[in-house]
Amino acid sequence: MSRGKSFIISGPSGVGKSTILTELMKKRDLYFSVSATTRDPRPGEENGVHYHFIDRETFQKWIENGEFLEHAEFVGNCYGTPKRYVDEAMEQGRDVILDIEVQGAEQVIALRPETVRIYIAPPNWEELERRLTSRGTDSPEKIRQRLERAQEEYKTAHAYDYFVINDSIENAVRELDSIMTAEHCKPAERYAQLAD
Amino acid sequence: MSRGKSFIISGPSGVGKSTILTELMKKRDLYFSVSATTRDPRPGEENGVHYHFIDRETFQKWIENGEFLEHAEFVGNCYGTPKRYVDEAMEQGRDVILDIEVQGAEQVIALRPETVRIYIAPPNWEELERRLTSRGTDSPEKIRQRLERAQEEYKTAHAYDYFVINDSIENAVRELDSIMTAEHCKPAERYAQLAD
């Protein structure tokens, strides 16, 4: 059995990432990386399922021990991707999905340059605006902020390995599935299988 | 419409390449590059379908005019891949299959480093020997020569982009199909589609 690979999936809020990943996980056996956080659990959130809920002291210790692939602070709470669960899954031959933003992805690549980066993009910015509006959860001002942030982030994503355009869920899932299959055909994994 | 891409498909005699490519062409619209040759047509071979049959003088002129992606001489006859049909297909947005050997592939890469190289390999050498034997067309001595040549060629193929192992036709076709889909998600083609 060959070792699993890890895939960073990034994309702006409203692009449809969670729908795509839910569909993809029906087709492939994937470990979806669970983040650690110092924030309190919300009602219905389970430890180890939605997040690993840890206190600040533990979070700090994990940073010092090099136990994170990436970590960051948002509005007073710490979030990070623990290495151990990712590595366990990969050793079991499972591919890993890291659902993280472009800045976090840069931290992961600095540690593990072999990680594959995939950006899920909307067909165009008007369509992203339409999707954000139709969710009905954000004010027009908030939507404008999200759009600006998405456009800024996209500019920094040019080094990604692949761009999947979510013009339809079916198409986006097919492309992600293909990328993962193709990555397992790379020489680093395959060439030595045929010895002489 | 985006420009087509070109894919070099190499692999040893007996690996099942033509069966795989026939199945793949049922799934994707591909232009299968037709070689030019100076040898005489065999019964049933059509000009422009099996080969472009040209005389030595024309072949030499095409070399001088840089009209080949690669060319070589085998047992007194010249064979080459003309650029023009490949380019026409790519301009029409069609992907192109170049069915050529590792040495020819090196010539293509020297001219067009963006060409994707895929090697179709048997699961192991014993299986390739079994397939060559079961075809019943070659003497044991000829089979031994083909095997040795395949093993030598494989050593020089380590720079290929992808290795597809033909353990089953279905699997090999799925992997080739995935590689082509994935290659169309690369930033060179995709990133600029989402302007700001």
Contacts between the chains, C-beta under 8 A, distances in Angstrom:
chain1	res1	chain2	res2	distance
A	118	B	185	7.8
A	121	B	190	7.8
A	121	B	193	7.8
A	121	B	194	5.1
A	122	B	194	7.2
A	123	B	194	7.9
A	124	B	194	6.6
A	125	B	194	7.4
A	125	B	196	7.3
A	151	B	196	5.2
A	154	B	194	6.5
A	154	B	196	7.4
A	155	B	196	7.4
A	158	B	187	6.4
A	158	B	191	5.7
A	159	B	187	7.9
A	160	B	187	6.3
A	160	B	191	7.9
A	161	B	186	7.5
A	161	B	187	7.5
A	162	B	182	6.8
A	162	B	185	4.2
A	162	B	186	6.4
A	162	B	187	7.5
A	162	B	190	7.6
A	163	B	185	5.8
A	163	B	186	7.8
A	163	B	187	5.9
A	163	B	190	3.7
A	163	B	191	5.8
A	163	B	193	7.7
A	163	B	194	7.9
A	164	B	185	5.8
A	165	B	190	6.9
A	165	B	193	6.7
A	165	B	194	7.5
A	174	B	181	7.0
A	175	B	181	6.0
A	175	B	182	7.5
A	175	B	185	5.5
A	177	B	178	7.3
A	178	B	177	7.3
A	178	B	178	3.9
A	178	B	179	7.7
A	178	B	181	3.8
A	178	B	182	4.9
A	178	B	185	7.8
A	179	B	178	7.7
A	179	B	181	7.8
A	179	B	182	4.5
A	179	B	185	6.1
A	181	B	174	7.0
A	181	B	175	6.0
A	181	B	178	3.7
A	181	B	179	7.7
A	181	B	182	7.6
A	182	B	162	6.8
A	182	B	175	7.5
A	182	B	178	4.9
A	182	B	179	4.5
A	182	B	181	7.6
A	182	B	182	3.7
A	182	B	183	7.5
A	183	B	182	7.6
A	185	B	118	7.8
A	185	B	162	4.2
A	185	B	163	5.8
A	185	B	164	5.8
A	185	B	175	5.6
A	185	B	178	7.8
A	185	B	179	6.1
A	186	B	161	7.4
A	186	B	162	6.4
A	186	B	163	7.8
A	187	B	158	6.4
A	187	B	159	7.9
A	187	B	160	6.3
A	187	B	161	7.5
A	187	B	162	7.5
A	187	B	163	5.9
A	190	B	121	7.8
A	190	B	162	7.6
A	190	B	163	3.7
A	190	B	165	6.9
A	191	B	158	5.7
A	191	B	160	7.9
A	191	B	163	5.8
A	193	B	121	7.9
A	193	B	163	7.7
A	193	B	165	6.7
A	194	B	121	5.1
A	194	B	122	7.2
A	194	B	123	7.8
A	194	B	124	6.7
A	194	B	125	7.4
A	194	B	154	6.5
A	194	B	163	7.9
A	194	B	165	7.5
A	196	B	125	7.2
A	196	B	151	5.3
A	196	B	154	7.4
A	196	B	155	7.5
